[in-house]
Amino acid sequence: MTDQLRDGYDVVVVGGGAAGLSGALMLARARRSVVVIDAGAPRNAPAEGVHALLARDGMPPAELLERGRAEVRRYGGHVVTGQVVGADRGGEGFTVALAGGGSVRARRLLVTTGLVDELPDVPGLRDRWGRDVVHCPYCHGWEVRDRAIGVLASGPLSVHQALLFRQWSADVTFFSHTMPAPDGEQAEQLAARGIAVVRGEVASLEISDDRLTGVRLADGTLVGREVLAVAPRAAVRAGFLEGLGLRPTAHPAGAGEHVPADPTGRTAVPGVWVAGNVTDPSAANGCAAAAGAAAAAQINADLVAEEIREAAAARRSLSPAGSV
């Protein structure tokens, strides 16, 4: 189901994942006109279920989003399928351009477009993504507990990732791949937790009966593993914001890129807020949903303040000089 897009809204939410729908729900309940424009490419689509989300643990991602859309519509919000390709200031707000030539006006923008996980170039990795190739121990750790887990080094957070996965399994192996093998304090930490380090580039994954069974090194060595954890690079979906002078920057934790914002989601561009993975690559569904709701409350407060100023100015203009 797709709603009919109107010409203008109080708020246009770009992105229809947990953050965007939660924000839209908050705004619709605040009696704001709001539309969610969703391109239909959720980050967690390959996963079987959403985990660690209170009262919805294990629910398929598609079902969670469908329920969210229904809740937004219940309060008069709109949800449409579309691709946002640009945003510019227009009059007292913004003009959001859509693929295919359409556009819509908004007083405020909430951007929740998420990110794309850029994986290392290892044959077979992408095909197993979200199944037995995973990234977040809090999202997948329980499901892979007590299994033989490998961690593929792909960035500065990989050692930390291996140390975290050790909480869920005593059988964890760290593959240095194309990065230098850990040394110093990191090597000591891995050894102290019984995490073996395998040097050498990973060439491919071994699959048997549609299950990961091992990791093949470039020299032919096969290391048996049932699960492989990878820390992907975060590439945010925010190119359409360039017209507003808002560009992604390197994430301070080294996880890729993000759109910077203050703790409320407010960006450096007045009238534009962000929430979810577009600004916090590590945010799981619950965190993203909470951030979307919090940003929406700030947006509503900002609109209320603007409306008060306008009403006060209008009242003064109608009052005789010097009257109260």
N, C-alpha and C positions, 0 to 999 in steps of 0.2 A: 504493500500500500504506500502510495506517495501523495502527499497533500498538494493542493494547488498553491503555487508560490505567489504571494502578494507583492506589491511594489515596494513597500517599506515596512520596517519593524523597529521596535525599540532595540532589539539585540539580534544580530545574526551570529549563530554558533557554527563555526567551521570545523567539522569533524564530529562523527556520531558514535564514538566509543563511550566507555564508562564516564570519562571526564565530561564530554560534551553533553551527553544525555542527562547526567546528574545536574550539570549547570542549567540546562534548559528546563528541567523539572522545577528547580528552585525558582527560576525566573517566571515560569508560567504560573506557579502558585503565588507569586508576588503580583500577579495580574499584569505582567508585562507581555507585550506582543513579541514572540520569539520564534525563530525558525532555525532548525538544525539542517545544515547542508552537508550531506554525507557521501563521500566517494565510494564507500562500500569495500574498503580494503583494510579490515582490522588487523592489527599486529598479531593478535593471538589466534587468528583463524586456524592455524594448523593444530592447535592444542585440542585434546579431547574434552577438557573441562577447565573451568575457572576454579582456582583453589585459594584457600585462606580468605575467602570473602564470606563474612558472617551471613548465615541463613541461605547462602547460595553456593556453598562449597560443592564442587564437582559438576555444577551446571554447565552444559555445553555453551561455549561463547556466543553462538548464534542465538540461542534461546534467551540468554541474558539480555542481549541487545534488543531482541524483539519485544521482550517485556518492558524494557526501558522506553522504547518508542511508544508503546501503548500508554504508558504512564504519562509521558509528555503530552500526548494527544488528549488524554482524559481532562487535562486542565486548559485545553485550548491552544497548546503549542503546535507548531507545524514541523514535520520532518519530511525532507525532500531528498531525492537522490540527485547528486550533481557533483561536478568538479569545479572548485573555485580556482581561477587562473590569475586573478589580480585583485588588488584592493587599493583604492585611492580616496583621498578626502574629497567630499562632495557636499557643498552647502554647509549644513550644521552637523554633518556626520560623515558617513563613509558610503562609497559606492563599491559594491562587491561584484566583480565580473565573473561570469560562468562560462565554462566551455560550451561552445555552440552559439555564443553571442548574446545571451541574456544577461541581466544584471538585477541587483536588488539593493535598496538603500537600507542603511542601519545607523542608529544613533551611537551604538557601541558594538564592538566586536569581541567575541570570546573565541580564541583559537585553540582547538584541541585536536589538531590533526595527527598527533602522534609521531611515530618515526618508522624508519625502515631498518631492519637489522642487517648490516653488511657482514657477511660471514667470510672467514678465510677461504681461499681458493683451494679447497681439498675435494677431490671427486667423491661424490656420494653424500657430502655434508648437508647440502640444501635439501635433498630428498628425504632425509631423516629428521629434519628440523621440526621440533615440537613433539617428536615421538620418543626416540632414544638418543637424539642429540638435543640437549637442553641448555639453558643458560642460568636460570635462577633457582637456587636451592629452596627458597621459600615457596616458589611456585611448583616445583617438581620434586623436591627432596624426599618427601614422604612416599611418593610413587616409586622412587628408585632406591629406597632404603635397602641397605644390606646387600646391594649388588656390586659388581665389579665396575667401578666408575673411573673413567679417564678424564683428565682436564687438559685441553689443548691450549697451550700458551698462544695468546693472540694480542696481548696488550698489557699495560701496567697493572691491571686488576686481576690478572690470571692467578697469581700466587694466592692472593686473598680469596679468590673463588675456590681454589683447591682446599684451602684451610677451612672454608665454610662447609664444603661438601663432606669433609671428614666427620662432621657432626652426624651425618646420616648413614655413613658406611665406614667400616674399618679398612676397606680395600679400595684405596684411592691411589692412582698413578698420575703423575704430572709429566706431560709430554712437552719438552721445551720447543719442539718444532723448529721454526726459523729464528727463534729468539735465543739470546744467550742463556745458558743454564743458570738457574738461581745461584747466588753465592752469598757469602756473609750472613747477615741476620736471616734473610729469607731461606737460605739453604738450611740453617739451623732450625728454623721453625718447621719446615717440611719434615726434616729428619726426626724432630722431637715428636711429631704426630704420626710417624710411620708412613709417610707418603713417599713412595719411590719416585725418583726422577729418571726419565728416559730421554737421553739426548738423541738428536737426529731428526731430520725432517719427516713429517708424516706425509705419505704419498696417497693413501686411500683408506677407505673403510671396508671391512669384510662383512658381508651380509649373507645370512643363511636363513632360509624359510622366513623371509621378511623380518629378520631380527638382526641387530648389530651383534657380531660375535668377536670382533677384534679390530685392531688398528694396525695397518701395514706401513712400515717405515720405508724410506727410499732405498735402503740397502737390502730390502726383502724381509727383514725381521717382522714377525707377527706377534703382537702383544694382545692377548685375549682381554677383551673388555665387553661389557654388556650395555654400558651407557657412556656417552661422551659429552662432557660439558664444555661450552665455548662462551667466551665473553665477546659478543659481537660489537662492532662499532656502530654507534647510533648516528643515523643520518636523518635529520628532521625533515618533515614535509612542510616547508614554510617558504618556498620560493615566491609565492604570490604576495608575500608581505614586503618585497623589495620596493614596491612603489610607494610604500609608507616610510621607507628608510630603515626598516627593521630587518636585520639579517642575523642568521645563526652565528654563534661564536663557539670556540672550543670549550667543552665542558671542563670545569676545574678538576674533576676527578679522573680525567683522561678517558672517559667513556665514549668520546666522539664529539658531537655538537649538540647545542641546545639554544633555545631562545631565552635570553636572560630576563628575569623578572624579580620583583620584590616578593616577600613571603605571601602576599595576598594574590599574586598573579599579575599585578600591574606591570606593564612594560614601560620602556622609555618613551613610547608614543602615546600621548594622551588619548584615552578612549579605547585602548586595545589591551585586553587581558589574555593571558595564556594559562593553560592548566593541563596536567597529565604529562605524558611522555615527551611532548614537544618542548617542555622546559625541564622536566625531571626524568631522565631515561630509566631510572631505577624504580619508578612508581608502578607498583602492581595495581590490579583493578580497584581494590579498596582505597588505596592512597589516591589514585587518579580520580575516583568518584568524589572523594572528600575534597580534593583540591578544586574540582569543577564546581561543587556546591559553594565552597568558600569564595571562589572568584565571582560566582554569580551574585552572592549576597553583597559583595563590594560593588559590583556593577549597579545593582539596584540602588544601593545607598548613594552612589555617584549620580544616578539619574534623579533621585529624590532631591538631592542638594541642588541640582541644576533647575529642577522645576520650582523649588522654593525661591531661588534667586529670580527666576523669570516672573513668578507670581508677585513677589515683592516689588519688582521694578514696574510691573503693570499697575499695581495698586498705587504706587507713588505717582505715576504719570497721570492718574485720574483724580488725585487728591489736590485740593487748592493749595497754593504755596503756603508753607508754614503750618498746615494742619497736620494732625497726628492720625 
